[in-house]
């Protein structure tokens, strides 16, 4: 094969691979917010281990706070969490190094089947201000069957004393949920001012409350006790979408009506 033709063939192969890789990346359109500066992107290539912060860029870092984590997948950049009943807290991966009121958080994840009696499947994005505030400014749950909280698609605000006594616990939205195991899902949480919108596939949760306006310095991802995998995380600074007021009613009509309420759920 002539050298020129070889070069052209190689270039076409590179373009084809790039197209396939791009097609695998999450493409979820924001609704409440518009994307500002990209604060961080985690494609899984950065090493990490429990209890240590590893830089993602000049300002931000990723840290494993609990659980057992290891690389998996053909590209070796997918991170899988596993758990055991004696391990204590379920696996957590956290991102730090920013201070923002308004955020867009996008995570691509999946989980395995429950194969043990103690297994459960859940995924949570929590936006916090640690160590100033104990609890979670906003928790966005896609909870299949973890009895720590109701099963479903949930938004929660919970504030505690440093001794972990609950000061306020609000259930901000509560929707039905069905997520298939072993399938990749992309979660998108948008927080602007008093409003938050959480979506995974066709699931939609929404709230408007002053409790979530506090500036956030930490985003944590909490998994269930069967295996869970994360392959792509991106966090942007956010601004209000000027089209939101004209589009919100149509989007929110996909969810059942829910009024924020005091949260009194107790694990069985």
VOFI-598883 format. One record per residue: residue in one letter; residue number from 1; x, y, z of N, C-alpha, C in turn. Coordinates in Angstrom, 3 decimals. Example, Ala and Ser with C-alpha at 12.3 -4.5 7.8 and 13.67 -1.06 7.14 Angstrom:
BEGIN
(r 'a',1,(13.190,-5.690,7.800),(12.300,-4.500,7.800),(13.200,-3.300,7.800))
(r 's',2,(12.850,-2.250,7.080),(13.670,-1.060,7.140),(12.900,0.030,7.870))
***
This chain:
BEGIN
(r 'x',1,(0.855,-1.201,0.000),(0.000,0.000,0.000),(0.886,1.244,0.000))
(r 'x',2,(0.677,2.186,-0.934),(1.483,3.405,-0.958),(1.398,4.134,0.371))
(r 'x',3,(2.487,4.856,0.690),(2.560,5.543,1.972),(1.420,6.547,2.158))
(r 'x',4,(1.098,7.305,1.097),(0.026,8.310,1.194),(-1.310,7.655,1.518))
(r 'x',5,(-1.598,6.536,0.844),(-2.861,5.852,1.104),(-2.896,5.301,2.535))
(r 'x',6,(-1.743,4.843,3.031),(-1.659,4.332,4.392),(-1.987,5.430,5.399))
(r 'x',7,(-1.431,6.631,5.151),(-1.697,7.765,6.034),(-3.179,8.107,6.037))
(r 'x',8,(-3.797,8.127,4.854),(-5.221,8.457,4.744),(-6.063,7.417,5.476))
(r 'x',9,(-5.721,6.136,5.287),(-6.468,5.069,5.952),(-6.364,5.198,7.464))
(r 'x',10,(-5.165,5.490,7.955),(-4.964,5.659,9.390),(-5.779,6.833,9.926))
(r 'x',11,(-5.796,7.932,9.173),(-6.554,9.113,9.596),(-8.042,8.815,9.676))
(r 'x',12,(-8.544,8.020,8.701),(-9.957,7.657,8.723),(-10.288,6.790,9.917))
(r 'x',13,(-9.381,5.866,10.252),(-9.602,5.013,11.417),(-9.620,5.831,12.699))
(r 'x',14,(-8.704,6.782,12.814),(-8.679,7.654,13.993),(-9.968,8.447,14.105))
(r 'x',15,(-10.449,8.978,12.976),(-11.698,9.747,12.983),(-12.881,8.879,13.389))
(r 'x',16,(-12.887,7.616,12.911),(-13.979,6.710,13.238),(-14.000,6.395,14.729))
(r 'x',17,(-12.808,6.121,15.279),(-12.731,5.842,16.714),(-13.158,7.056,17.518))
(r 'x',18,(-12.717,8.236,17.115),(-13.090,9.464,17.824),(-14.590,9.672,17.803))
(r 'x',19,(-15.221,9.367,16.652),(-16.677,9.522,16.543),(-17.384,8.583,17.496))
(r 'x',20,(-16.890,7.330,17.595),(-17.519,6.370,18.496),(-17.358,6.788,19.938))
(r 'x',21,(-16.157,7.262,20.299),(-15.919,7.714,21.667),(-16.824,8.881,22.002))
(r 'x',22,(-16.934,9.842,21.068),(-17.792,10.996,21.297),(-19.240,10.568,21.485))
(r 'x',23,(-19.662,9.574,20.707),(-21.053,9.129,20.810),(-21.349,8.500,22.156))
(r 'x',24,(-20.293,7.987,22.829),(-20.497,7.368,24.125),(-20.597,8.390,25.243))
(r 'x',25,(-20.190,9.629,25.000),(-20.233,10.639,26.032),(-21.670,11.088,26.292))
(r 'x',26,(-21.980,11.403,27.563),(-23.346,11.823,27.880),(-23.718,13.118,27.167))
(r 'x',27,(-24.904,13.153,26.630),(-25.403,14.351,25.974),(-26.796,14.646,26.514))
(r 'x',28,(-26.846,15.365,27.607),(-28.104,15.729,28.243),(-28.221,17.244,28.205))
(r 'x',29,(-29.280,17.732,27.616),(-29.480,19.174,27.474),(-29.984,19.765,28.784))
(r 'x',30,(-29.372,20.859,29.220),(-29.848,21.525,30.423),(-31.167,22.241,30.131))
(r 'x',31,(-31.935,22.485,31.188),(-33.237,23.145,31.055),(-33.338,24.353,31.970))
(r 'x',32,(-33.123,24.163,33.245),(-33.184,25.252,34.221),(-32.017,26.212,34.052))
(r 'x',33,(-30.865,25.684,33.730),(-29.626,26.463,33.730),(-28.962,26.472,32.372))
(r 'x',34,(-28.046,27.414,32.202),(-27.115,27.394,31.077),(-25.718,27.232,31.648))
(r 'x',35,(-24.873,26.523,30.914),(-23.543,26.210,31.391),(-22.625,27.425,31.319))
(r 'x',36,(-21.943,27.664,32.427),(-20.890,28.658,32.457),(-19.538,27.976,32.380))
(r 'x',37,(-18.600,28.424,33.166),(-17.256,27.853,33.179),(-17.300,26.391,33.631))
(r 'x',38,(-16.550,25.530,32.939),(-16.395,24.143,33.367),(-15.470,24.124,34.576))
(r 'x',39,(-16.001,23.752,35.731),(-15.220,23.743,36.968),(-14.287,22.545,37.005))
(r 'x',40,(-14.810,21.380,36.619),(-13.973,20.183,36.605),(-14.562,19.142,35.673))
(r 'x',41,(-13.690,18.278,35.176),(-14.103,17.121,34.389),(-13.276,15.932,34.844))
(r 'x',42,(-13.955,14.848,35.177),(-13.291,13.624,35.618),(-13.661,12.509,34.653))
(r 'x',43,(-12.710,12.133,33.816),(-12.944,11.047,32.855),(-12.410,9.708,33.358))
(r 'x',44,(-12.020,9.675,34.632),(-11.570,8.438,35.240),(-10.088,8.165,35.140))
(r 'x',45,(-9.341,8.990,34.415),(-7.920,8.714,34.184),(-7.056,9.027,35.405))
(r 'x',46,(-7.535,9.910,36.297),(-6.744,10.307,37.461),(-6.742,9.199,38.517))
(r 'x',47,(-5.549,8.842,39.006),(-5.451,7.892,40.106),(-6.160,8.445,41.329))
(r 'x',48,(-6.566,7.554,42.217),(-7.231,7.959,43.449),(-7.200,6.815,44.442))
(r 'x',49,(-7.294,7.172,45.710),(-7.395,6.174,46.760),(-8.110,6.793,47.949))
(r 'x',50,(-8.602,5.936,48.805),(-9.437,6.394,49.906),(-8.686,7.351,50.831))
(r 'x',51,(-9.375,8.449,51.161),(-8.856,9.382,52.152),(-7.869,10.406,51.645))
(r 'x',52,(-7.533,10.384,50.345),(-6.581,11.340,49.797),(-7.213,12.119,48.649))
(r 'x',53,(-6.913,13.424,48.579),(-7.416,14.266,47.496),(-6.401,14.281,46.357))
(r 'x',54,(-6.846,13.914,45.162),(-5.981,13.888,43.988),(-6.429,14.981,43.016))
(r 'x',55,(-5.519,15.868,42.585),(-5.898,17.010,41.750),(-6.472,16.592,40.402))
(r 'x',56,(-7.517,17.318,39.973),(-8.068,17.197,38.628),(-7.633,18.373,37.764))
(r 'x',57,(-7.434,19.517,38.395),(-6.880,20.685,37.720),(-6.227,21.560,38.783))
(r 'x',58,(-5.996,22.808,38.472),(-5.261,23.686,39.391),(-5.966,23.860,40.731))
(r 'x',59,(-7.312,23.781,40.726),(-8.067,24.099,41.928),(-8.828,22.917,42.524))
(r 'x',60,(-9.267,21.979,41.705),(-10.196,20.959,42.171),(-9.524,19.598,42.317))
(r 'x',61,(-10.173,18.736,43.101),(-9.615,17.419,43.374),(-10.743,16.412,43.560))
(r 'x',62,(-10.392,15.131,43.393),(-11.314,14.028,43.634),(-10.789,13.244,44.834))
(r 'x',63,(-11.722,12.773,45.664),(-11.330,12.039,46.864),(-12.325,10.910,47.112))
(r 'x',64,(-11.817,9.742,47.450),(-12.659,8.619,47.833),(-12.823,8.648,49.345))
(r 'x',65,(-14.071,8.823,49.790),(-14.324,8.981,51.220),(-14.698,7.698,51.918))
(r 'x',66,(-15.196,6.713,51.215),(-15.615,5.451,51.834),(-15.724,4.391,50.753))
(r 'x',67,(-15.729,3.133,51.191),(-15.933,2.025,50.278),(-14.660,1.545,49.615))
(r 'x',68,(-14.781,0.462,48.866),(-13.679,-0.083,48.087),(-13.886,0.296,46.629))
(r 'x',69,(-12.854,0.882,46.013),(-12.926,1.330,44.626),(-11.762,0.744,43.839))
(r 'x',70,(-12.019,0.404,42.586),(-10.963,-0.065,41.702),(-11.334,0.223,40.256))
(r 'x',71,(-10.308,0.322,39.403),(-10.546,0.540,37.981),(-11.143,-0.716,37.360))
(r 'x',72,(-11.967,-0.504,36.347),(-12.524,-1.624,35.609),(-12.830,-1.151,34.194))
(r 'x',73,(-13.297,-2.050,33.334),(-13.644,-1.668,31.971),(-12.459,-1.787,31.035))
(r 'x',74,(-12.757,-1.846,29.756),(-11.715,-2.015,28.739),(-10.758,-0.832,28.677))
(r 'x',75,(-11.260,0.381,28.958),(-10.391,1.550,28.892),(-9.705,1.833,30.224))
(r 'x',76,(-10.010,1.015,31.241),(-9.368,1.098,32.554),(-9.625,2.423,33.252))
(r 'x',77,(-10.598,3.208,32.798),(-10.901,4.486,33.425),(-12.298,4.535,34.019))
(r 'x',78,(-12.964,3.412,34.074),(-14.233,3.300,34.794),(-13.909,2.882,36.222))
(r 'x',79,(-14.528,3.527,37.210),(-14.269,3.221,38.605),(-15.452,2.476,39.195))
(r 'x',80,(-15.163,1.288,39.737),(-16.208,0.428,40.310),(-16.084,0.412,41.837))
(r 'x',81,(-17.225,0.590,42.495),(-17.275,0.474,43.953),(-17.902,-0.851,44.343))
(r 'x',82,(-17.385,-1.424,45.424),(-17.995,-2.602,46.030),(-18.066,-2.382,47.531))
(r 'x',83,(-18.839,-3.226,48.199),(-19.140,-2.998,49.614),(-19.306,-4.338,50.302))
(r 'x',84,(-19.154,-4.332,51.612),(-19.453,-5.507,52.421),(-20.162,-5.048,53.683))
(r 'x',85,(-20.975,-5.908,54.301),(-21.749,-5.480,55.479),(-20.884,-4.950,56.617))
(r 'x',86,(-19.653,-5.426,56.739),(-18.785,-4.989,57.842),(-18.005,-3.723,57.524))
(r 'x',87,(-18.185,-3.173,56.330),(-17.335,-2.061,55.877),(-17.776,-0.698,56.386))
(r 'x',88,(-18.952,-0.613,57.005),(-19.427,0.688,57.461),(-20.153,1.438,56.357))
(r 'x',89,(-19.812,2.714,56.166),(-20.509,3.567,55.201),(-20.342,3.016,53.787))
(r 'x',90,(-21.398,3.134,53.002),(-21.338,2.703,51.607),(-20.383,3.606,50.818))
(r 'x',91,(-19.942,3.182,49.633),(-18.915,3.927,48.895),(-19.316,5.356,48.526))
(r 'x',92,(-18.339,6.254,48.618),(-18.526,7.675,48.294),(-17.336,8.166,47.485))
(r 'x',93,(-17.620,8.944,46.438),(-16.594,9.654,45.679),(-16.945,11.138,45.722))
(r 'x',94,(-15.995,11.992,46.087),(-16.299,13.406,46.316),(-15.381,14.314,45.511))
(r 'x',95,(-15.911,15.514,45.207),(-15.185,16.532,44.437),(-15.173,17.827,45.238))
(r 'x',96,(-14.010,18.481,45.300),(-13.831,19.655,46.141),(-12.922,20.661,45.445))
(r 'x',97,(-12.871,21.871,46.041),(-11.959,22.889,45.537),(-12.649,24.059,44.858))
(r 'x',98,(-13.964,24.165,44.991),(-14.718,25.269,44.393),(-15.614,25.885,45.456))
(r 'x',99,(-16.237,26.992,45.135),(-17.166,27.675,46.046),(-18.184,28.393,45.177))
(r 'x',100,(-19.323,27.747,44.938),(-20.298,28.248,43.976),(-21.722,28.073,44.513))
(r 'x',101,(-22.560,29.058,44.255),(-23.974,28.931,44.601),(-24.723,28.097,43.568))
(r 'x',102,(-24.422,28.309,42.286),(-25.180,27.691,41.200),(-24.309,26.693,40.447))
(r 'x',103,(-24.815,25.469,40.294),(-24.022,24.410,39.697),(-24.847,23.571,38.734))
(r 'x',104,(-24.163,23.007,37.749),(-24.699,21.920,36.917),(-23.768,20.732,37.130))
(r 'x',105,(-24.338,19.606,37.524),(-23.569,18.407,37.842),(-24.072,17.272,36.959))
(r 'x',106,(-23.168,16.669,36.197),(-23.526,15.589,35.271),(-22.680,14.359,35.582))
(r 'x',107,(-23.333,13.225,35.796),(-22.638,11.990,36.161),(-23.208,10.826,35.358))
(r 'x',108,(-22.332,10.033,34.766),(-22.748,8.814,34.088),(-22.380,7.620,34.976))
(r 'x',109,(-23.373,6.788,35.291),(-23.196,5.714,36.263),(-24.029,4.502,35.871))
(r 'x',110,(-23.741,3.383,36.517),(-24.593,2.209,36.425),(-24.346,1.332,37.655))
(r 'x',111,(-25.215,0.352,37.866),(-25.067,-0.547,39.001),(-25.424,-1.966,38.575))
(r 'x',112,(-24.971,-2.923,39.386),(-25.225,-4.318,39.089),(-26.501,-4.827,39.718))
(r 'x',113,(-26.791,-6.092,39.475),(-27.954,-6.732,40.077),(-27.683,-7.007,41.557))
(r 'x',114,(-28.752,-7.122,42.323),(-28.633,-7.525,43.716),(-28.497,-9.042,43.765))
(r 'x',115,(-27.378,-9.517,44.288),(-27.136,-10.963,44.341),(-26.975,-11.476,45.772))
(r 'x',116,(-26.986,-10.561,46.747),(-26.912,-10.934,48.157),(-28.086,-10.303,48.898))
(r 'x',117,(-28.520,-10.900,50.016),(-29.661,-10.335,50.759),(-29.438,-8.901,51.215))
(r 'x',118,(-28.177,-8.522,51.446),(-27.873,-7.186,51.943),(-27.577,-6.188,50.822))
(r 'x',119,(-27.637,-6.605,49.582),(-27.393,-5.699,48.455),(-28.538,-4.707,48.275))
(r 'x',120,(-28.188,-3.512,47.852),(-29.185,-2.546,47.378),(-28.558,-1.662,46.317))
(r 'x',121,(-29.424,-1.035,45.524),(-29.008,-0.195,44.403),(-29.501,1.226,44.643))
(r 'x',122,(-28.585,2.169,44.650),(-28.996,3.577,44.757),(-27.856,4.456,44.260))
(r 'x',123,(-28.195,5.678,43.933),(-27.207,6.654,43.486),(-27.649,8.014,43.985))
(r 'x',124,(-26.726,8.753,44.615),(-27.069,10.074,45.146),(-25.999,11.089,44.779))
(r 'x',125,(-26.447,12.271,44.352),(-25.581,13.437,44.236),(-25.930,14.357,45.395))
(r 'x',126,(-24.941,14.714,46.204),(-25.160,15.655,47.309),(-24.298,16.889,47.094))
(r 'x',127,(-24.914,18.053,47.241),(-24.206,19.330,47.163),(-24.132,19.902,48.576))
(r 'x',128,(-22.913,20.138,49.058),(-22.694,20.485,50.461),(-21.847,21.742,50.601))
(r 'x',129,(-21.782,22.210,51.849),(-20.803,23.227,52.228),(-20.099,22.735,53.497))
(r 'x',130,(-19.096,21.932,53.284),(-18.331,21.372,54.398),(-17.018,22.155,54.566))
(r 'x',131,(-16.522,22.321,55.807),(-17.078,21.837,57.067),(-18.038,22.813,57.728))
(r 'x',132,(-18.396,23.895,57.051),(-19.220,24.931,57.680),(-20.603,24.426,58.065))
(r 'x',133,(-21.173,23.566,57.214),(-22.537,23.082,57.437),(-22.515,21.561,57.447))
(r 'x',134,(-23.075,20.968,58.496),(-23.194,19.519,58.578),(-24.537,19.103,57.998))
(r 'x',135,(-24.527,18.057,57.215),(-25.730,17.649,56.492),(-25.532,17.901,55.011))
(r 'x',136,(-26.635,18.003,54.284),(-26.559,18.192,52.840),(-27.492,19.331,52.425))
(r 'x',137,(-26.921,20.331,51.754),(-27.745,21.427,51.246),(-28.804,20.868,50.304))
(r 'x',138,(-28.383,19.957,49.430),(-29.335,19.291,48.541),(-28.838,17.883,48.246))
(r 'x',139,(-29.697,16.905,48.476),(-29.438,15.523,48.082),(-30.406,15.145,46.976))
(r 'x',140,(-29.865,14.621,45.888),(-30.675,14.156,44.755),(-30.499,12.649,44.659))
(r 'x',141,(-31.577,11.918,44.947),(-31.523,10.463,45.059),(-32.214,9.782,43.882))
(r 'x',142,(-31.526,8.799,43.303),(-32.166,7.801,42.449),(-32.031,6.491,43.217))
(r 'x',143,(-32.984,6.240,44.088),(-32.883,5.148,45.056),(-33.821,4.008,44.681))
(r 'x',144,(-33.232,2.910,44.237),(-34.050,1.756,43.842),(-34.581,1.029,45.067))
(r 'x',145,(-33.689,0.664,45.991),(-34.169,-0.126,47.138),(-33.278,-0.037,48.375))
(r 'x',146,(-32.578,1.073,48.562),(-31.826,1.304,49.794),(-32.803,1.774,50.868))
(r 'x',147,(-32.870,1.079,52.014),(-33.859,1.450,53.023),(-33.405,2.594,53.919))
(r 'x',148,(-32.276,3.237,53.574),(-31.848,4.423,54.312),(-32.836,5.566,54.137))
(r 'x',149,(-33.489,5.598,52.983),(-34.485,6.619,52.655),(-35.533,5.951,51.772))
(r 'x',150,(-36.651,6.621,51.530),(-37.682,6.033,50.690),(-37.119,5.642,49.322))
(r 'x',151,(-37.610,4.545,48.784),(-37.280,4.202,47.403),(-37.970,5.190,46.476))
(r 'x',152,(-37.256,5.660,45.468),(-37.849,6.596,44.527),(-36.837,7.601,44.023))
(r 'x',153,(-37.357,8.597,43.351),(-36.574,9.678,42.754),(-36.826,10.900,43.618))
(r 'x',154,(-35.839,11.304,44.414),(-36.080,12.206,45.537),(-35.153,13.412,45.533))
(r 'x',155,(-35.652,14.508,46.110),(-34.827,15.650,46.474),(-35.011,15.885,47.966))
(r 'x',156,(-33.908,16.101,48.667),(-33.944,16.239,50.121),(-32.991,17.338,50.567))
(r 'x',157,(-33.391,18.068,51.607),(-32.496,18.997,52.306),(-32.433,18.539,53.758))
(r 'x',158,(-31.222,18.353,54.259),(-31.084,17.928,55.651),(-29.921,18.670,56.295))
(r 'x',159,(-30.186,19.268,57.454),(-29.165,20.016,58.182),(-29.053,19.447,59.586))
(r 'x',160,(-27.790,19.321,60.072),(-27.554,18.699,61.364),(-26.589,19.541,62.188))
(r 'x',161,(-26.548,19.271,63.491),(-25.515,19.849,64.340),(-24.208,19.107,64.066))
(r 'x',162,(-23.080,19.672,64.514),(-21.809,18.936,64.350),(-21.831,17.554,65.003))
(r 'x',163,(-22.725,17.373,65.973),(-22.862,16.066,66.634),(-23.843,15.159,65.906))
(r 'x',164,(-24.301,15.580,64.717),(-25.165,14.806,63.831),(-26.618,14.725,64.298))
(r 'x',165,(-27.024,15.636,65.166),(-28.436,15.730,65.514),(-29.160,16.542,64.439))
(r 'x',166,(-30.312,16.058,63.990),(-31.021,16.706,62.887),(-31.657,18.015,63.330))
(r 'x',167,(-31.356,19.085,62.607),(-31.995,20.384,62.832),(-33.206,20.530,61.927))
(r 'x',168,(-33.051,20.180,60.662),(-34.147,20.265,59.696),(-33.970,19.186,58.642))
(r 'x',169,(-35.067,18.493,58.330),(-35.048,17.456,57.308),(-36.289,17.644,56.448))
(r 'x',170,(-36.082,18.052,55.194),(-37.192,18.335,54.290),(-37.150,17.401,53.089))
(r 'x',171,(-38.276,16.800,52.774),(-38.436,16.056,51.530),(-38.995,17.047,50.516))
(r 'x',172,(-38.186,17.412,49.524),(-38.519,18.498,48.603),(-39.262,18.019,47.367))
(r 'x',173,(-39.016,16.788,46.953),(-39.770,16.168,45.865),(-39.642,14.657,46.004))
(r 'x',174,(-40.680,13.955,45.541),(-40.735,12.497,45.680),(-41.496,11.940,44.484))
(r 'x',175,(-40.746,11.285,43.588),(-41.316,10.743,42.366),(-41.027,9.242,42.282))
(r 'x',176,(-41.783,8.565,41.438),(-41.536,7.145,41.203),(-40.232,6.957,40.438))
(r 'x',177,(-39.684,5.744,40.515),(-38.401,5.472,39.876),(-38.354,4.039,39.365))
(r 'x',178,(-37.798,3.892,38.158),(-37.460,2.574,37.634),(-36.185,2.711,36.818))
(r 'x',179,(-35.111,2.077,37.300),(-33.833,2.082,36.607),(-33.356,0.648,36.434))
(r 'x',180,(-32.918,0.311,35.235),(-32.457,-1.042,34.948),(-31.007,-1.209,35.379))
(r 'x',181,(-30.652,-2.370,35.962),(-29.256,-2.627,36.290),(-28.424,-2.894,35.037))
(r 'x',182,(-27.117,-2.703,35.167),(-26.120,-2.945,34.129),(-26.269,-2.022,32.917))
(r 'x',183,(-27.115,-1.025,33.013),(-27.297,-0.069,31.919),(-26.749,1.282,32.360))
(r 'x',184,(-26.020,1.957,31.461),(-25.494,3.278,31.795),(-26.620,4.302,31.835))
(r 'x',185,(-26.616,5.122,32.884),(-27.573,6.211,33.061),(-26.792,7.510,33.263))
(r 'x',186,(-27.307,8.613,32.761),(-26.686,9.916,32.994),(-27.609,10.765,33.848))
(r 'x',187,(-27.113,11.163,35.009),(-27.844,12.022,35.936),(-27.415,13.463,35.732))
(r 'x',188,(-28.388,14.371,35.727),(-28.095,15.795,35.575),(-28.824,16.553,36.675))
(r 'x',189,(-28.063,17.218,37.537),(-28.612,18.038,38.610),(-28.262,19.492,38.328))
(r 'x',190,(-29.279,20.337,38.220),(-29.104,21.765,37.969),(-29.609,22.533,39.180))
(r 'x',191,(-28.774,23.418,39.717),(-29.136,24.230,40.878),(-28.861,25.690,40.549))
(r 'x',192,(-29.913,26.507,40.557),(-29.777,27.943,40.313),(-30.680,28.679,41.300))
(r 'x',193,(-30.077,29.466,42.182),(-30.863,30.207,43.158),(-31.682,29.277,44.036))
(r 'x',194,(-33.003,29.500,44.076),(-33.902,28.696,44.905),(-34.431,27.470,44.177))
(r 'x',195,(-34.012,27.251,42.929),(-34.576,26.161,42.140),(-33.552,25.062,41.882))
(r 'x',196,(-34.045,23.829,41.829),(-33.205,22.684,41.472),(-34.009,21.735,40.605))
(r 'x',197,(-33.361,21.195,39.595),(-33.967,20.246,38.665),(-33.047,19.043,38.562))
(r 'x',198,(-33.618,17.857,38.770),(-32.849,16.610,38.756),(-33.489,15.664,37.755))
(r 'x',199,(-32.668,15.137,36.816),(-33.214,14.249,35.788),(-32.286,13.065,35.542))
(r 'x',200,(-32.884,11.916,35.358),(-32.207,10.721,34.871),(-33.150,10.068,33.878))
(r 'x',201,(-32.787,10.038,32.613),(-33.700,9.520,31.601),(-34.986,10.333,31.579))
(r 'x',202,(-36.138,9.642,31.718),(-37.432,10.326,31.724),(-37.868,10.761,33.115))
(r 'x',203,(-37.062,10.500,34.119),(-37.423,10.877,35.489),(-37.109,12.350,35.721))
(r 'x',204,(-38.034,13.045,36.378),(-37.887,14.485,36.630),(-38.272,14.781,38.075))
(r 'x',205,(-37.395,15.459,38.808),(-37.701,15.966,40.145),(-37.336,17.444,40.181))
(r 'x',206,(-38.098,18.214,40.944),(-37.932,19.676,40.951),(-38.293,20.229,42.314))
(r 'x',207,(-37.626,21.311,42.699),(-38.001,22.034,43.902),(-37.658,23.506,43.760))
(r 'x',208,(-38.339,24.312,44.549),(-38.012,25.726,44.686),(-38.089,26.053,46.164))
(r 'x',209,(-36.930,26.307,46.769),(-36.877,26.542,48.205),(-35.615,27.318,48.562))
(r 'x',210,(-35.719,28.207,49.533),(-34.572,29.040,49.918),(-33.468,28.225,50.589))
(r 'x',211,(-33.785,27.024,51.085),(-32.792,26.221,51.792),(-31.615,25.796,50.919))
(r 'x',212,(-31.774,25.850,49.600),(-30.713,25.341,48.731),(-29.839,26.447,48.137))
(r 'x',213,(-30.019,27.687,48.576),(-29.288,28.808,47.978),(-27.869,28.963,48.523))
(r 'x',214,(-27.571,28.286,49.609),(-26.238,28.376,50.208),(-25.145,27.993,49.204))
(r 'x',215,(-24.020,28.686,49.264),(-22.902,28.365,48.391),(-22.379,26.958,48.686))
(r 'x',216,(-21.994,26.236,47.614),(-21.561,24.844,47.743),(-20.055,24.715,47.497))
(r 'x',217,(-19.405,23.897,48.342),(-17.964,23.689,48.221),(-17.600,22.223,48.013))
(r 'x',218,(-18.592,21.352,47.951),(-18.333,19.924,47.841),(-19.489,19.256,47.115))
(r 'x',219,(-19.173,18.367,46.200),(-20.175,17.500,45.568),(-19.748,16.065,45.821))
(r 'x',220,(-20.640,15.272,46.420),(-20.307,13.875,46.694),(-21.285,12.957,45.974))
(r 'x',221,(-20.773,11.799,45.566),(-21.562,10.774,44.903),(-21.605,9.560,45.826))
(r 'x',222,(-22.797,9.139,46.220),(-22.967,8.009,47.117),(-23.585,6.842,46.362))
(r 'x',223,(-23.025,5.652,46.553),(-23.462,4.453,45.838),(-24.202,3.500,46.767))
(r 'x',224,(-24.746,2.447,46.191),(-25.362,1.395,46.962),(-24.364,0.315,47.319))
(r 'x',225,(-24.873,-0.841,47.801),(-23.982,-1.882,48.313),(-23.698,-3.005,47.317))
(r 'x',226,(-24.445,-3.102,46.213),(-23.990,-3.953,45.127),(-22.936,-3.161,44.342))
(r 'x',227,(-22.352,-3.750,43.289),(-21.335,-2.967,42.580),(-21.974,-1.805,41.823))
(r 'x',228,(-21.284,-0.673,41.858),(-21.688,0.522,41.121),(-20.478,1.041,40.365))
(r 'x',229,(-20.711,1.639,39.204),(-19.617,2.172,38.399),(-19.889,3.620,37.989))
(r 'x',230,(-18.827,4.400,37.938),(-18.871,5.795,37.478),(-17.838,5.944,36.378))
(r 'x',231,(-18.222,6.551,35.250),(-17.239,6.710,34.171),(-17.052,8.138,33.687))
(r 'x',232,(-17.902,9.074,34.099),(-17.708,10.449,33.618),(-18.448,11.407,34.543))
(r 'x',233,(-17.723,12.408,35.027),(-18.308,13.433,35.895),(-17.870,14.798,35.376))
(r 'x',234,(-18.845,15.703,35.258),(-18.534,17.083,34.885),(-19.352,18.029,35.756))
(r 'x',235,(-18.722,19.114,36.185),(-19.400,20.132,36.993),(-19.110,21.500,36.387))
(r 'x',236,(-20.183,22.252,36.137),(-20.074,23.597,35.572),(-20.620,24.635,36.549))
(r 'x',237,(-20.114,25.850,36.431),(-20.796,27.008,37.010),(-22.065,27.238,36.202))
(r 'x',238,(-23.146,27.657,36.847),(-24.441,27.753,36.170),(-25.047,29.143,36.294))
(r 'x',239,(-25.855,29.474,35.305),(-26.680,30.679,35.324),(-28.094,30.299,34.907))
(r 'x',240,(-29.062,31.101,35.277),(-30.455,30.818,34.944),(-30.659,30.866,33.431))
(r 'x',241,(-31.323,29.864,32.918),(-31.677,29.833,31.502),(-32.802,30.846,31.247))
(r 'x',242,(-32.602,31.831,30.388),(-33.645,32.840,30.142),(-34.928,32.245,29.564))
(r 'x',243,(-34.864,31.028,29.017),(-36.045,30.376,28.455),(-36.791,29.524,29.480))
(r 'x',244,(-36.250,29.422,30.691),(-36.797,28.493,31.671),(-38.263,28.773,32.003))
(r 'x',245,(-38.621,30.019,32.224),(-39.990,30.333,32.612),(-41.003,29.932,31.542))
(r 'x',246,(-40.596,29.930,30.291),(-41.520,29.567,29.210),(-41.543,28.072,28.933))
(r 'x',247,(-40.560,27.336,29.450),(-40.494,25.894,29.169),(-40.754,25.029,30.391))
(r 'x',248,(-40.692,25.596,31.596),(-40.731,24.788,32.810),(-42.051,24.042,32.982))
(r 'x',249,(-43.179,24.680,32.658),(-44.476,24.017,32.885),(-44.604,22.744,32.064))
(r 'x',250,(-44.145,22.787,30.839),(-44.218,21.598,29.987),(-43.326,20.486,30.527))
(r 'x',251,(-42.106,20.830,30.950),(-41.203,19.826,31.475),(-41.712,19.250,32.797))
(r 'x',252,(-42.179,20.122,33.688),(-42.596,19.657,35.012),(-43.925,18.918,34.985))
(r 'x',253,(-44.650,19.003,33.889),(-45.897,18.245,33.770),(-45.633,16.744,33.705))
(r 'x',254,(-44.382,16.354,33.504),(-44.018,14.941,33.434),(-43.887,14.312,34.821))
(r 'x',255,(-43.932,15.135,35.865),(-43.826,14.624,37.227),(-45.156,14.769,37.945))
(r 'x',256,(-45.341,13.956,38.968),(-46.565,14.080,39.752),(-46.428,15.261,40.711))
(r 'x',257,(-47.536,15.884,41.040),(-47.522,17.036,41.934),(-47.048,16.621,43.319))
(r 'x',258,(-46.143,17.416,43.878),(-45.645,17.128,45.217),(-45.327,18.436,45.921))
(r 'x',259,(-45.768,18.578,47.165),(-45.473,19.746,47.978),(-44.399,19.387,48.994))
(r 'x',260,(-43.376,20.219,49.117),(-42.309,19.966,50.079),(-42.885,19.789,51.473))
(r 'x',261,(-42.286,18.874,52.247),(-42.840,18.532,53.551),(-41.729,18.147,54.519))
(r 'x',262,(-42.040,18.199,55.826),(-41.118,17.673,56.817),(-40.929,16.187,56.565))
(r 'x',263,(-39.709,15.744,56.706),(-39.368,14.372,56.371),(-39.280,13.538,57.653))
(r 'x',264,(-40.072,12.485,57.729),(-40.118,11.686,58.958),(-39.818,10.217,58.684))
(r 'x',265,(-39.175,9.917,57.561),(-38.925,8.512,57.228),(-37.938,7.881,58.195))
(r 'x',266,(-38.242,6.679,58.630),(-37.331,5.924,59.484),(-37.071,4.586,58.816))
(r 'x',267,(-35.792,4.228,58.731),(-35.420,2.958,58.122),(-36.063,1.792,58.855))
(r 'x',268,(-36.585,0.794,58.118),(-37.193,-0.379,58.769),(-36.207,-1.091,59.694))
***
